[in-house]
């Protein structure tokens, strides 16, 4: 793709998200979401492969449906309340709007587009789709968190945690695994949203950090399948080790960064007298833990038969990946800073 065109599309992505973040009016928020959707479709199809075209089509149809529902719900709400302000919602439009925004995020049971779309696009576009594209809908859900239906958020959140773990177990494609990982993490955020929006935002920021680190690591070794990541040890042993640790961080194991949001969410649910729910989501997250541990085992604890005898494979020049190094460090070592980050 022409670099100027690419810069224009990325700029449009940034503008769309900024419009949604800074809007107080449902029509403006909808315009921002639309700009976001239309800007990423050419980025998805920058490699004109049938899989990429299929992924872009699926993404467009899903997002267009969700956007239409957002517009329709906000219109009904404006008819009932007489204003377009994001903060003023009545019950029925609030439910429809939250379902539409959850569809945009890819929460279960409205998640079916997410693994398929992510599988059909490149790793770099997958990174944008898994992180940047979720900022605008998440911001709108956070702004309307006090108006959401508690039963709806708990049902969607628990279903997402269950599907996120269950769907990832049988996968060998890394992008699909990251898609189910995203569904599971968003389930944790939505589940706690009504109880503590601040904790939900904290979880979202750490999710973006860990997912970015994981995608950058996969991009560095150009791995899209389990078989490719299993042979990366002989090429980049240090990066492979940190990739394994990032997977464990995504799984939520101490003393890594990903443990912080899970611990705080369980504590908050216990505080809110929802101990049974806390126990259920901990049991459901064991499914996700299984496939993360399977990935780490394949990545670092097995050596394939075709691994060369030498420790390092020969190469002409070593590339430097400063962004990957910074994101990997943050994704692994932020747990001690959790109290500072939460109570600033």
Secondary structure, DSSP 8 states (H G I E B T S, - for coil): --HHHHHHHHHHHHHHHHHHHT--BHHHHHHHHHHHHHHHHHHHTSS--HHHHHHHHHHHHHHHHHHHHHHHHHHHHHHHHS--BTT---HHHHHHHHHHHHHHHT-TTS-HHHHHHHHHS-HHHHHHHHTTHHHHHHHHHHHTGGGS-HHHHHHHHHHHHHHHHHHHHT--BHHHHHHHHHHHHHHHHHHHHTT-HHHHHHHHHHHHHHHHHHHHHHHHHT--BHHHHHT-TTT-HHHHHHHHHHHHHHHT-TTSTHHHHHHHHHHHHHHTT-HHHHHHHHHHHHHHHHHHHHHHHHHHS---TT--SSSS---S-----HHHHHHHHHHHH-GGGHHHHH--
